[in-house]
Amino acid sequence: MSRYGPRIAALERRAERDRTAVAADDGAEGAEPDDAATYLREGAGQAIWLYVEARTGGRLVPFSPAELAALERAMNRWFECYTRCYGVELEAEFTVREAADLLVQTRNVDDVGQLLTGTPPRNHR
């Protein structure tokens, strides 16, 4: 396990709780577009940034396959929460590397969410 293992585990637990809560709210008032930014910034963005930090901190930190899978599951659960805020059901299967590359290019997690998921449509913003 890398030194990031406990942080990854905590992110995954929080992402699963958020995803479960969003799924339970479907049909009720549920999540709204205003909540989407929270899922990106405090959720997916944290997972993506952890990956960037581990890869750019001067020394490459190797993740075990289990850690990398858990980090990607967490990030993808938050992308699913994000799209649900717009009424879009998505089964996210993005890699944390592709999300990190977009974050480095755009420097904006809101753009990363929109570019990866297509939600909301570009003309909506």
Backbone atoms as SQL, in Angstrom:
CREATE TABLE atoms (id INTEGER PRIMARY KEY, chain TEXT, resi INTEGER, resn TEXT, atom TEXT, x REAL, y REAL, z REAL);
INSERT INTO atoms VALUES
  (1, 'A', 1, 'MET', 'N', 0.851, -1.171, 0.000),
  (2, 'A', 1, 'MET', 'CA', 0.000, 0.000, 0.000),
  (3, 'A', 1, 'MET', 'C', 0.897, 1.233, 0.000),
  (4, 'A', 2, 'SER', 'N', 0.510, 2.235, -0.782),
  (5, 'A', 2, 'SER', 'CA', 1.259, 3.485, -0.824),
  (6, 'A', 2, 'SER', 'C', 0.877, 4.349, 0.378),
  (7, 'A', 3, 'ARG', 'N', 1.571, 5.439, 0.538),
  (8, 'A', 3, 'ARG', 'CA', 1.243, 6.357, 1.633),
  (9, 'A', 3, 'ARG', 'C', -0.112, 7.018, 1.418),
  (10, 'A', 4, 'TYR', 'N', -0.644, 6.906, 0.202),
  (11, 'A', 4, 'TYR', 'CA', -1.947, 7.482, -0.116),
  (12, 'A', 4, 'TYR', 'C', -3.101, 6.516, 0.167),
  (13, 'A', 5, 'GLY', 'N', -2.794, 5.297, 0.531),
  (14, 'A', 5, 'GLY', 'CA', -3.823, 4.279, 0.752),
  (15, 'A', 5, 'GLY', 'C', -4.963, 4.706, 1.661),
  (16, 'A', 6, 'PRO', 'N', -4.661, 5.232, 2.864),
  (17, 'A', 6, 'PRO', 'CA', -5.758, 5.638, 3.747),
  (18, 'A', 6, 'PRO', 'C', -6.626, 6.765, 3.160),
  (19, 'A', 7, 'ARG', 'N', -6.019, 7.710, 2.463),
  (20, 'A', 7, 'ARG', 'CA', -6.784, 8.795, 1.848),
  (21, 'A', 7, 'ARG', 'C', -7.667, 8.263, 0.735),
  (22, 'A', 8, 'ILE', 'N', -7.137, 7.328, -0.044),
  (23, 'A', 8, 'ILE', 'CA', -7.929, 6.727, -1.128),
  (24, 'A', 8, 'ILE', 'C', -9.118, 5.979, -0.548),
  (25, 'A', 9, 'ALA', 'N', -8.894, 5.215, 0.504),
  (26, 'A', 9, 'ALA', 'CA', -9.986, 4.460, 1.135),
  (27, 'A', 9, 'ALA', 'C', -11.065, 5.402, 1.664),
  (28, 'A', 10, 'ALA', 'N', -10.658, 6.507, 2.259),
  (29, 'A', 10, 'ALA', 'CA', -11.625, 7.476, 2.784),
  (30, 'A', 10, 'ALA', 'C', -12.420, 8.121, 1.642),
  (31, 'A', 11, 'LEU', 'N', -11.742, 8.449, 0.544),
  (32, 'A', 11, 'LEU', 'CA', -12.441, 9.015, -0.612),
  (33, 'A', 11, 'LEU', 'C', -13.461, 8.031, -1.162),
  (34, 'A', 12, 'GLU', 'N', -13.060, 6.774, -1.261),
  (35, 'A', 12, 'GLU', 'CA', -13.984, 5.772, -1.809),
  (36, 'A', 12, 'GLU', 'C', -15.210, 5.605, -0.915),
  (37, 'A', 13, 'ARG', 'N', -15.016, 5.564, 0.393),
  (38, 'A', 13, 'ARG', 'CA', -16.159, 5.431, 1.312),
  (39, 'A', 13, 'ARG', 'C', -17.105, 6.626, 1.173),
  (40, 'A', 14, 'ARG', 'N', -16.555, 7.818, 1.108),
  (41, 'A', 14, 'ARG', 'CA', -17.374, 9.029, 0.989),
  (42, 'A', 14, 'ARG', 'C', -18.123, 9.053, -0.346),
  (43, 'A', 15, 'ALA', 'N', -17.447, 8.650, -1.420),
  (44, 'A', 15, 'ALA', 'CA', -18.082, 8.621, -2.741),
  (45, 'A', 15, 'ALA', 'C', -19.248, 7.641, -2.761),
  (46, 'A', 16, 'GLU', 'N', -19.067, 6.489, -2.155),
  (47, 'A', 16, 'GLU', 'CA', -20.153, 5.495, -2.121),
  (48, 'A', 16, 'GLU', 'C', -21.336, 6.013, -1.313),
  (49, 'A', 17, 'ARG', 'N', -21.065, 6.689, -0.202),
  (50, 'A', 17, 'ARG', 'CA', -22.152, 7.279, 0.590),
  (51, 'A', 17, 'ARG', 'C', -22.905, 8.333, -0.228),
  (52, 'A', 18, 'ASP', 'N', -22.157, 9.195, -0.921),
  (53, 'A', 18, 'ASP', 'CA', -22.795, 10.229, -1.736),
  (54, 'A', 18, 'ASP', 'C', -23.626, 9.612, -2.847),
  (55, 'A', 19, 'ARG', 'N', -23.087, 8.609, -3.512),
  (56, 'A', 19, 'ARG', 'CA', -23.804, 7.962, -4.622),
  (57, 'A', 19, 'ARG', 'C', -25.072, 7.279, -4.126),
  (58, 'A', 20, 'THR', 'N', -24.986, 6.635, -2.988),
  (59, 'A', 20, 'THR', 'CA', -26.158, 5.990, -2.395),
  (60, 'A', 20, 'THR', 'C', -27.219, 7.026, -2.040),
  (61, 'A', 21, 'ALA', 'N', -26.790, 8.148, -1.478),
  (62, 'A', 21, 'ALA', 'CA', -27.732, 9.211, -1.102),
  (63, 'A', 21, 'ALA', 'C', -28.405, 9.803, -2.336),
  (64, 'A', 22, 'VAL', 'N', -27.654, 10.029, -3.391),
  (65, 'A', 22, 'VAL', 'CA', -28.223, 10.587, -4.622),
  (66, 'A', 22, 'VAL', 'C', -29.213, 9.595, -5.235),
  (67, 'A', 23, 'ALA', 'N', -28.871, 8.324, -5.236),
  (68, 'A', 23, 'ALA', 'CA', -29.766, 7.309, -5.790),
  (69, 'A', 23, 'ALA', 'C', -31.056, 7.225, -4.969),
  (70, 'A', 24, 'ALA', 'N', -30.950, 7.352, -3.664),
  (71, 'A', 24, 'ALA', 'CA', -32.126, 7.287, -2.794),
  (72, 'A', 24, 'ALA', 'C', -33.034, 8.495, -2.998),
  (73, 'A', 25, 'ASP', 'N', -32.440, 9.625, -3.390),
  (74, 'A', 25, 'ASP', 'CA', -33.210, 10.851, -3.605),
  (75, 'A', 25, 'ASP', 'C', -33.886, 10.906, -4.956),
  (76, 'A', 26, 'ASP', 'N', -33.570, 9.979, -5.863),
  (77, 'A', 26, 'ASP', 'CA', -34.194, 9.997, -7.187),
  (78, 'A', 26, 'ASP', 'C', -35.705, 9.939, -7.040),
  (79, 'A', 27, 'GLY', 'N', -36.371, 10.779, -7.792),
  (80, 'A', 27, 'GLY', 'CA', -37.823, 10.803, -7.739),
  (81, 'A', 27, 'GLY', 'C', -38.337, 11.774, -6.696),
  (82, 'A', 28, 'ALA', 'N', -37.552, 12.023, -5.669),
  (83, 'A', 28, 'ALA', 'CA', -37.929, 13.029, -4.689),
  (84, 'A', 28, 'ALA', 'C', -37.359, 14.357, -5.184),
  (85, 'A', 29, 'GLU', 'N', -37.120, 15.277, -4.282),
  (86, 'A', 29, 'GLU', 'CA', -36.511, 16.533, -4.705),
  (87, 'A', 29, 'GLU', 'C', -35.134, 16.266, -5.290),
  (88, 'A', 30, 'GLY', 'N', -34.392, 15.377, -4.656),
  (89, 'A', 30, 'GLY', 'CA', -33.106, 14.941, -5.193),
  (90, 'A', 30, 'GLY', 'C', -32.077, 16.032, -5.356),
  (91, 'A', 31, 'ALA', 'N', -31.005, 15.655, -6.002),
  (92, 'A', 31, 'ALA', 'CA', -29.914, 16.585, -6.255),
  (93, 'A', 31, 'ALA', 'C', -30.310, 17.541, -7.370),
  (94, 'A', 32, 'GLU', 'N', -29.789, 18.731, -7.288),
  (95, 'A', 32, 'GLU', 'CA', -30.093, 19.763, -8.265),
  (96, 'A', 32, 'GLU', 'C', -28.809, 20.255, -8.904),
  (97, 'A', 33, 'PRO', 'N', -28.912, 20.958, -10.036),
  (98, 'A', 33, 'PRO', 'CA', -27.702, 21.467, -10.687),
  (99, 'A', 33, 'PRO', 'C', -26.785, 22.257, -9.756),
  (100, 'A', 34, 'ASP', 'N', -27.356, 22.923, -8.766),
  (101, 'A', 34, 'ASP', 'CA', -26.521, 23.667, -7.818),
  (102, 'A', 34, 'ASP', 'C', -25.609, 22.745, -7.017),
  (103, 'A', 35, 'ASP', 'N', -26.018, 21.488, -6.824),
  (104, 'A', 35, 'ASP', 'CA', -25.207, 20.520, -6.086),
  (105, 'A', 35, 'ASP', 'C', -24.068, 19.955, -6.925),
  (106, 'A', 36, 'ALA', 'N', -24.173, 20.066, -8.233),
  (107, 'A', 36, 'ALA', 'CA', -23.198, 19.459, -9.141),
  (108, 'A', 36, 'ALA', 'C', -21.779, 19.932, -8.855),
  (109, 'A', 37, 'ALA', 'N', -21.610, 21.217, -8.643),
  (110, 'A', 37, 'ALA', 'CA', -20.280, 21.771, -8.387),
  (111, 'A', 37, 'ALA', 'C', -19.663, 21.167, -7.132),
  (112, 'A', 38, 'THR', 'N', -20.477, 20.880, -6.139),
  (113, 'A', 38, 'THR', 'CA', -19.975, 20.274, -4.904),
  (114, 'A', 38, 'THR', 'C', -19.418, 18.880, -5.180),
  (115, 'A', 39, 'TYR', 'N', -20.147, 18.093, -5.974),
  (116, 'A', 39, 'TYR', 'CA', -19.668, 16.750, -6.297),
  (117, 'A', 39, 'TYR', 'C', -18.376, 16.795, -7.105),
  (118, 'A', 40, 'LEU', 'N', -18.217, 17.824, -7.920),
  (119, 'A', 40, 'LEU', 'CA', -16.974, 17.951, -8.686),
  (120, 'A', 40, 'LEU', 'C', -15.831, 18.441, -7.815),
  (121, 'A', 41, 'ARG', 'N', -16.048, 19.532, -7.113),
  (122, 'A', 41, 'ARG', 'CA', -14.949, 20.173, -6.372),
  (123, 'A', 41, 'ARG', 'C', -14.557, 19.422, -5.119),
  (124, 'A', 42, 'GLU', 'N', -15.539, 18.957, -4.371),
  (125, 'A', 42, 'GLU', 'CA', -15.240, 18.290, -3.106),
  (126, 'A', 42, 'GLU', 'C', -15.159, 16.779, -3.240),
  (127, 'A', 43, 'GLY', 'N', -15.502, 16.274, -4.399),
  (128, 'A', 43, 'GLY', 'CA', -15.478, 14.840, -4.640),
  (129, 'A', 43, 'GLY', 'C', -14.488, 14.461, -5.711),
  (130, 'A', 44, 'ALA', 'N', -14.955, 14.450, -6.958),
  (131, 'A', 44, 'ALA', 'CA', -14.102, 14.027, -8.077),
  (132, 'A', 44, 'ALA', 'C', -12.801, 14.817, -8.120),
  (133, 'A', 45, 'GLY', 'N', -12.880, 16.112, -7.893),
  (134, 'A', 45, 'GLY', 'CA', -11.677, 16.942, -7.925),
  (135, 'A', 45, 'GLY', 'C', -10.644, 16.520, -6.897),
  (136, 'A', 46, 'GLN', 'N', -11.099, 16.121, -5.720),
  (137, 'A', 46, 'GLN', 'CA', -10.168, 15.655, -4.679),
  (138, 'A', 46, 'GLN', 'C', -9.478, 14.359, -5.100),
  (139, 'A', 47, 'ALA', 'N', -10.244, 13.462, -5.713),
  (140, 'A', 47, 'ALA', 'CA', -9.668, 12.198, -6.184),
  (141, 'A', 47, 'ALA', 'C', -8.652, 12.446, -7.301),
  (142, 'A', 48, 'ILE', 'N', -9.021, 13.311, -8.235),
  (143, 'A', 48, 'ILE', 'CA', -8.119, 13.622, -9.344),
  (144, 'A', 48, 'ILE', 'C', -6.860, 14.306, -8.827),
  (145, 'A', 49, 'TRP', 'N', -7.031, 15.246, -7.914),
  (146, 'A', 49, 'TRP', 'CA', -5.874, 15.977, -7.401),
  (147, 'A', 49, 'TRP', 'C', -4.924, 15.053, -6.640),
  (148, 'A', 50, 'LEU', 'N', -5.457, 14.086, -5.904),
  (149, 'A', 50, 'LEU', 'CA', -4.595, 13.135, -5.205),
  (150, 'A', 50, 'LEU', 'C', -3.699, 12.420, -6.209),
  (151, 'A', 51, 'TYR', 'N', -4.266, 12.023, -7.326),
  (152, 'A', 51, 'TYR', 'CA', -3.494, 11.356, -8.382),
  (153, 'A', 51, 'TYR', 'C', -2.424, 12.296, -8.928),
  (154, 'A', 52, 'VAL', 'N', -2.798, 13.531, -9.225),
  (155, 'A', 52, 'VAL', 'CA', -1.838, 14.508, -9.747),
  (156, 'A', 52, 'VAL', 'C', -0.714, 14.731, -8.745),
  (157, 'A', 53, 'GLU', 'N', -1.070, 14.890, -7.499),
  (158, 'A', 53, 'GLU', 'CA', -0.085, 15.097, -6.430),
  (159, 'A', 53, 'GLU', 'C', 0.912, 13.939, -6.369),
  (160, 'A', 54, 'ALA', 'N', 0.413, 12.731, -6.459),
  (161, 'A', 54, 'ALA', 'CA', 1.278, 11.551, -6.383),
  (162, 'A', 54, 'ALA', 'C', 2.183, 11.426, -7.601),
  (163, 'A', 55, 'ARG', 'N', 1.754, 11.964, -8.716),
  (164, 'A', 55, 'ARG', 'CA', 2.525, 11.845, -9.950),
  (165, 'A', 55, 'ARG', 'C', 3.454, 13.026, -10.222),
  (166, 'A', 56, 'THR', 'N', 3.254, 14.131, -9.510),
  (167, 'A', 56, 'THR', 'CA', 4.049, 15.325, -9.814),
  (168, 'A', 56, 'THR', 'C', 4.837, 15.852, -8.623),
  (169, 'A', 57, 'GLY', 'N', 4.842, 15.158, -7.524),
  (170, 'A', 57, 'GLY', 'CA', 5.493, 15.643, -6.320),
  (171, 'A', 57, 'GLY', 'C', 6.999, 15.456, -6.291),
  (172, 'A', 58, 'GLY', 'N', 7.636, 15.280, -7.427),
  (173, 'A', 58, 'GLY', 'CA', 9.075, 15.102, -7.464),
  (174, 'A', 58, 'GLY', 'C', 9.481, 13.640, -7.451),
  (175, 'A', 59, 'ARG', 'N', 8.669, 12.825, -6.841),
  (176, 'A', 59, 'ARG', 'CA', 8.936, 11.393, -6.789),
  (177, 'A', 59, 'ARG', 'C', 7.644, 10.649, -7.110),
  (178, 'A', 60, 'LEU', 'N', 7.673, 9.856, -8.140),
  (179, 'A', 60, 'LEU', 'CA', 6.504, 9.109, -8.569),
  (180, 'A', 60, 'LEU', 'C', 6.103, 8.109, -7.491),
  (181, 'A', 61, 'VAL', 'N', 4.891, 8.247, -6.988),
  (182, 'A', 61, 'VAL', 'CA', 4.376, 7.325, -5.978),
  (183, 'A', 61, 'VAL', 'C', 3.602, 6.230, -6.694),
  (184, 'A', 62, 'PRO', 'N', 4.051, 4.988, -6.574),
  (185, 'A', 62, 'PRO', 'CA', 3.323, 3.903, -7.241),
  (186, 'A', 62, 'PRO', 'C', 2.069, 3.521, -6.455),
  (187, 'A', 63, 'PHE', 'N', 0.977, 3.393, -7.169),
  (188, 'A', 63, 'PHE', 'CA', -0.262, 2.915, -6.567),
  (189, 'A', 63, 'PHE', 'C', -0.366, 1.420, -6.829),
  (190, 'A', 64, 'SER', 'N', -0.871, 0.681, -5.857),
  (191, 'A', 64, 'SER', 'CA', -1.162, -0.725, -6.109),
  (192, 'A', 64, 'SER', 'C', -2.368, -0.775, -7.045),
  (193, 'A', 65, 'PRO', 'N', -2.571, -1.898, -7.736),
  (194, 'A', 65, 'PRO', 'CA', -3.761, -2.008, -8.591),
  (195, 'A', 65, 'PRO', 'C', -5.059, -1.764, -7.811),
  (196, 'A', 66, 'ALA', 'N', -5.110, -2.227, -6.568),
  (197, 'A', 66, 'ALA', 'CA', -6.313, -2.031, -5.751),
  (198, 'A', 66, 'ALA', 'C', -6.521, -0.555, -5.411),
  (199, 'A', 67, 'GLU', 'N', -5.443, 0.148, -5.119),
  (200, 'A', 67, 'GLU', 'CA', -5.551, 1.573, -4.810),
  (201, 'A', 67, 'GLU', 'C', -6.026, 2.363, -6.029),
  (202, 'A', 68, 'LEU', 'N', -5.447, 2.072, -7.173),
  (203, 'A', 68, 'LEU', 'CA', -5.825, 2.771, -8.388),
  (204, 'A', 68, 'LEU', 'C', -7.289, 2.494, -8.729),
  (205, 'A', 69, 'ALA', 'N', -7.713, 1.262, -8.584),
  (206, 'A', 69, 'ALA', 'CA', -9.111, 0.911, -8.850),
  (207, 'A', 69, 'ALA', 'C', -10.053, 1.636, -7.885),
  (208, 'A', 70, 'ALA', 'N', -9.679, 1.707, -6.610),
  (209, 'A', 70, 'ALA', 'CA', -10.511, 2.395, -5.612),
  (210, 'A', 70, 'ALA', 'C', -10.590, 3.890, -5.906),
  (211, 'A', 71, 'LEU', 'N', -9.478, 4.488, -6.306),
  (212, 'A', 71, 'LEU', 'CA', -9.449, 5.910, -6.640),
  (213, 'A', 71, 'LEU', 'C', -10.344, 6.194, -7.849),
  (214, 'A', 72, 'GLU', 'N', -10.276, 5.340, -8.841),
  (215, 'A', 72, 'GLU', 'CA', -11.120, 5.516, -10.032),
  (216, 'A', 72, 'GLU', 'C', -12.593, 5.286, -9.710),
  (217, 'A', 73, 'ARG', 'N', -12.886, 4.315, -8.858),
  (218, 'A', 73, 'ARG', 'CA', -14.285, 4.082, -8.468),
  (219, 'A', 73, 'ARG', 'C', -14.840, 5.316, -7.763),
  (220, 'A', 74, 'ALA', 'N', -14.049, 5.880, -6.854),
  (221, 'A', 74, 'ALA', 'CA', -14.500, 7.072, -6.130),
  (222, 'A', 74, 'ALA', 'C', -14.769, 8.217, -7.100),
  (223, 'A', 75, 'MET', 'N', -13.814, 8.497, -7.952),
  (224, 'A', 75, 'MET', 'CA', -13.961, 9.589, -8.907),
  (225, 'A', 75, 'MET', 'C', -15.202, 9.364, -9.781),
  (226, 'A', 76, 'ASN', 'N', -15.372, 8.159, -10.282),
  (227, 'A', 76, 'ASN', 'CA', -16.501, 7.863, -11.157),
  (228, 'A', 76, 'ASN', 'C', -17.841, 7.951, -10.430),
  (229, 'A', 77, 'ARG', 'N', -17.907, 7.551, -9.162),
  (230, 'A', 77, 'ARG', 'CA', -19.151, 7.684, -8.397),
  (231, 'A', 77, 'ARG', 'C', -19.533, 9.155, -8.312),
  (232, 'A', 78, 'TRP', 'N', -18.537, 10.027, -8.092),
  (233, 'A', 78, 'TRP', 'CA', -18.851, 11.459, -8.008),
  (234, 'A', 78, 'TRP', 'C', -19.260, 12.023, -9.364),
  (235, 'A', 79, 'PHE', 'N', -18.682, 11.523, -10.438),
  (236, 'A', 79, 'PHE', 'CA', -19.156, 11.952, -11.753),
  (237, 'A', 79, 'PHE', 'C', -20.606, 11.521, -11.960),
  (238, 'A', 80, 'GLU', 'N', -20.975, 10.357, -11.459),
  (239, 'A', 80, 'GLU', 'CA', -22.351, 9.887, -11.555),
  (240, 'A', 80, 'GLU', 'C', -23.285, 10.789, -10.739),
  (241, 'A', 81, 'CYS', 'N', -22.833, 11.199, -9.550),
  (242, 'A', 81, 'CYS', 'CA', -23.620, 12.135, -8.734),
  (243, 'A', 81, 'CYS', 'C', -23.778, 13.462, -9.467),
  (244, 'A', 82, 'TYR', 'N', -22.701, 13.934, -10.049),
  (245, 'A', 82, 'TYR', 'CA', -22.690, 15.189, -10.800),
  (246, 'A', 82, 'TYR', 'C', -23.716, 15.155, -11.933),
  (247, 'A', 83, 'THR', 'N', -23.710, 14.095, -12.729),
  (248, 'A', 83, 'THR', 'CA', -24.639, 14.048, -13.854),
  (249, 'A', 83, 'THR', 'C', -26.084, 13.892, -13.386),
  (250, 'A', 84, 'ARG', 'N', -26.290, 13.187, -12.286),
  (251, 'A', 84, 'ARG', 'CA', -27.648, 13.038, -11.749),
  (252, 'A', 84, 'ARG', 'C', -28.240, 14.390, -11.363),
  (253, 'A', 85, 'CYS', 'N', -27.371, 15.337, -10.968),
  (254, 'A', 85, 'CYS', 'CA', -27.848, 16.683, -10.632),
  (255, 'A', 85, 'CYS', 'C', -28.500, 17.356, -11.832),
  (256, 'A', 86, 'TYR', 'N', -28.168, 16.911, -13.013),
  (257, 'A', 86, 'TYR', 'CA', -28.744, 17.446, -14.245),
  (258, 'A', 86, 'TYR', 'C', -29.781, 16.501, -14.844),
  (259, 'A', 87, 'GLY', 'N', -30.155, 15.473, -14.084),
  (260, 'A', 87, 'GLY', 'CA', -31.155, 14.534, -14.566),
  (261, 'A', 87, 'GLY', 'C', -30.623, 13.513, -15.556),
  (262, 'A', 88, 'VAL', 'N', -29.296, 13.351, -15.604),
  (263, 'A', 88, 'VAL', 'CA', -28.666, 12.419, -16.536),
  (264, 'A', 88, 'VAL', 'C', -28.129, 11.225, -15.755),
  (265, 'A', 89, 'GLU', 'N', -28.534, 10.039, -16.167),
  (266, 'A', 89, 'GLU', 'CA', -28.023, 8.828, -15.538),
  (267, 'A', 89, 'GLU', 'C', -26.826, 8.340, -16.350),
  (268, 'A', 90, 'LEU', 'N', -25.703, 8.208, -15.696),
  (269, 'A', 90, 'LEU', 'CA', -24.459, 7.835, -16.351),
  (270, 'A', 90, 'LEU', 'C', -23.787, 6.734, -15.549),
  (271, 'A', 91, 'GLU', 'N', -23.246, 5.767, -16.252),
  (272, 'A', 91, 'GLU', 'CA', -22.406, 4.762, -15.608),
  (273, 'A', 91, 'GLU', 'C', -20.967, 5.126, -15.985),
  (274, 'A', 92, 'ALA', 'N', -20.340, 5.928, -15.139),
  (275, 'A', 92, 'ALA', 'CA', -19.020, 6.485, -15.444),
  (276, 'A', 92, 'ALA', 'C', -17.933, 5.417, -15.363),
  (277, 'A', 93, 'GLU', 'N', -17.065, 5.421, -16.358),
  (278, 'A', 93, 'GLU', 'CA', -15.938, 4.487, -16.414),
  (279, 'A', 93, 'GLU', 'C', -14.694, 5.193, -16.938),
  (280, 'A', 94, 'PHE', 'N', -14.425, 6.370, -16.400),
  (281, 'A', 94, 'PHE', 'CA', -13.269, 7.138, -16.831),
  (282, 'A', 94, 'PHE', 'C', -12.048, 6.721, -16.036),
  (283, 'A', 95, 'THR', 'N', -10.881, 6.910, -16.615),
  (284, 'A', 95, 'THR', 'CA', -9.656, 6.649, -15.859),
  (285, 'A', 95, 'THR', 'C', -9.244, 7.937, -15.159),
  (286, 'A', 96, 'VAL', 'N', -8.640, 7.778, -14.024),
  (287, 'A', 96, 'VAL', 'CA', -8.183, 8.954, -13.285),
  (288, 'A', 96, 'VAL', 'C', -7.075, 9.660, -14.064),
  (289, 'A', 97, 'ARG', 'N', -6.339, 8.903, -14.857),
  (290, 'A', 97, 'ARG', 'CA', -5.295, 9.533, -15.661),
  (291, 'A', 97, 'ARG', 'C', -5.876, 10.479, -16.703),
  (292, 'A', 98, 'GLU', 'N', -6.936, 10.055, -17.402),
  (293, 'A', 98, 'GLU', 'CA', -7.512, 10.948, -18.403),
  (294, 'A', 98, 'GLU', 'C', -8.117, 12.185, -17.738),
  (295, 'A', 99, 'ALA', 'N', -8.718, 12.011, -16.571),
  (296, 'A', 99, 'ALA', 'CA', -9.267, 13.156, -15.844),
  (297, 'A', 99, 'ALA', 'C', -8.146, 14.087, -15.383),
  (298, 'A', 100, 'ALA', 'N', -7.042, 13.510, -14.910),
  (299, 'A', 100, 'ALA', 'CA', -5.904, 14.313, -14.459),
  (300, 'A', 100, 'ALA', 'C', -5.289, 15.084, -15.622),
  (301, 'A', 101, 'ASP', 'N', -5.170, 14.444, -16.772),
  (302, 'A', 101, 'ASP', 'CA', -4.642, 15.139, -17.953),
  (303, 'A', 101, 'ASP', 'C', -5.514, 16.344, -18.305),
  (304, 'A', 102, 'LEU', 'N', -6.829, 16.163, -18.248),
  (305, 'A', 102, 'LEU', 'CA', -7.735, 17.278, -18.535),
  (306, 'A', 102, 'LEU', 'C', -7.625, 18.375, -17.482),
  (307, 'A', 103, 'LEU', 'N', -7.473, 17.976, -16.231),
  (308, 'A', 103, 'LEU', 'CA', -7.342, 18.969, -15.165),
  (309, 'A', 103, 'LEU', 'C', -6.082, 19.804, -15.351),
  (310, 'A', 104, 'VAL', 'N', -4.995, 19.162, -15.702),
  (311, 'A', 104, 'VAL', 'CA', -3.743, 19.885, -15.934),
  (312, 'A', 104, 'VAL', 'C', -3.896, 20.825, -17.123),
  (313, 'A', 105, 'GLN', 'N', -4.582, 20.395, -18.163),
  (314, 'A', 105, 'GLN', 'CA', -4.779, 21.229, -19.360),
  (315, 'A', 105, 'GLN', 'C', -5.716, 22.407, -19.103),
  (316, 'A', 106, 'THR', 'N', -6.842, 22.128, -18.440),
  (317, 'A', 106, 'THR', 'CA', -7.869, 23.161, -18.279),
  (318, 'A', 106, 'THR', 'C', -7.721, 23.964, -16.993),
  (319, 'A', 107, 'ARG', 'N', -7.115, 23.343, -15.996),
  (320, 'A', 107, 'ARG', 'CA', -6.967, 23.955, -14.660),
  (321, 'A', 107, 'ARG', 'C', -8.321, 24.260, -14.019),
  (322, 'A', 108, 'ASN', 'N', -9.346, 23.487, -14.405),
  (323, 'A', 108, 'ASN', 'CA', -10.689, 23.744, -13.904),
  (324, 'A', 108, 'ASN', 'C', -11.468, 22.435, -13.847),
  (325, 'A', 109, 'VAL', 'N', -11.811, 22.013, -12.654),
  (326, 'A', 109, 'VAL', 'CA', -12.508, 20.736, -12.502),
  (327, 'A', 109, 'VAL', 'C', -13.920, 20.788, -13.087),
  (328, 'A', 110, 'ASP', 'N', -14.523, 21.973, -13.146),
  (329, 'A', 110, 'ASP', 'CA', -15.838, 22.086, -13.782),
  (330, 'A', 110, 'ASP', 'C', -15.742, 21.725, -15.266),
  (331, 'A', 111, 'ASP', 'N', -14.677, 22.194, -15.905),
  (332, 'A', 111, 'ASP', 'CA', -14.461, 21.852, -17.311),
  (333, 'A', 111, 'ASP', 'C', -14.202, 20.355, -17.477),
  (334, 'A', 112, 'VAL', 'N', -13.464, 19.772, -16.555),
  (335, 'A', 112, 'VAL', 'CA', -13.177, 18.334, -16.617),
  (336, 'A', 112, 'VAL', 'C', -14.484, 17.550, -16.567),
  (337, 'A', 113, 'GLY', 'N', -15.353, 17.894, -15.633),
  (338, 'A', 113, 'GLY', 'CA', -16.639, 17.205, -15.520),
  (339, 'A', 113, 'GLY', 'C', -17.468, 17.322, -16.783),
  (340, 'A', 114, 'GLN', 'N', -17.526, 18.512, -17.336),
  (341, 'A', 114, 'GLN', 'CA', -18.318, 18.723, -18.542),
  (342, 'A', 114, 'GLN', 'C', -17.720, 17.996, -19.740),
  (343, 'A', 115, 'LEU', 'N', -16.405, 18.085, -19.895),
  (344, 'A', 115, 'LEU', 'CA', -15.756, 17.451, -21.048),
  (345, 'A', 115, 'LEU', 'C', -15.861, 15.925, -21.000),
  (346, 'A', 116, 'LEU', 'N', -15.681, 15.346, -19.831),
  (347, 'A', 116, 'LEU', 'CA', -15.745, 13.886, -19.734),
  (348, 'A', 116, 'LEU', 'C', -17.165, 13.358, -19.865),
  (349, 'A', 117, 'THR', 'N', -18.115, 14.013, -19.210),
  (350, 'A', 117, 'THR', 'CA', -19.471, 13.470, -19.154),
  (351, 'A', 117, 'THR', 'C', -20.409, 14.043, -20.207),
  (352, 'A', 118, 'GLY', 'N', -20.039, 15.183, -20.787),
  (353, 'A', 118, 'GLY', 'CA', -20.937, 15.841, -21.728),
  (354, 'A', 118, 'GLY', 'C', -22.125, 16.498, -21.044),
  (355, 'A', 119, 'THR', 'N', -22.028, 16.644, -19.729),
  (356, 'A', 119, 'THR', 'CA', -23.111, 17.198, -18.924),
  (357, 'A', 119, 'THR', 'C', -22.604, 18.405, -18.160),
  (358, 'A', 120, 'PRO', 'N', -23.296, 19.519, -18.179),
  (359, 'A', 120, 'PRO', 'CA', -24.425, 19.803, -19.052),
  (360, 'A', 120, 'PRO', 'C', -23.939, 20.016, -20.480),
  (361, 'A', 121, 'PRO', 'N', -24.875, 19.991, -21.433),
  (362, 'A', 121, 'PRO', 'CA', -24.451, 20.256, -22.822),
  (363, 'A', 121, 'PRO', 'C', -23.766, 21.610, -22.891),
  (364, 'A', 122, 'ARG', 'N', -22.792, 21.747, -23.779),
  (365, 'A', 122, 'ARG', 'CA', -21.993, 22.976, -23.865),
  (366, 'A', 122, 'ARG', 'C', -22.848, 24.215, -24.030),
  (367, 'A', 123, 'ASN', 'N', -23.952, 24.142, -24.755),
  (368, 'A', 123, 'ASN', 'CA', -24.784, 25.320, -24.963),
  (369, 'A', 123, 'ASN', 'C', -25.604, 25.676, -23.720),
  (370, 'A', 124, 'HIS', 'N', -25.571, 24.817, -22.709),
  (371, 'A', 124, 'HIS', 'CA', -26.323, 25.020, -21.472),
  (372, 'A', 124, 'HIS', 'C', -25.616, 25.988, -20.543),
  (373, 'A', 125, 'ARG', 'N', -24.318, 26.048, -20.616),
  (374, 'A', 125, 'ARG', 'CA', -23.512, 26.805, -19.650),
  (375, 'A', 125, 'ARG', 'C', -23.614, 28.258, -19.826);
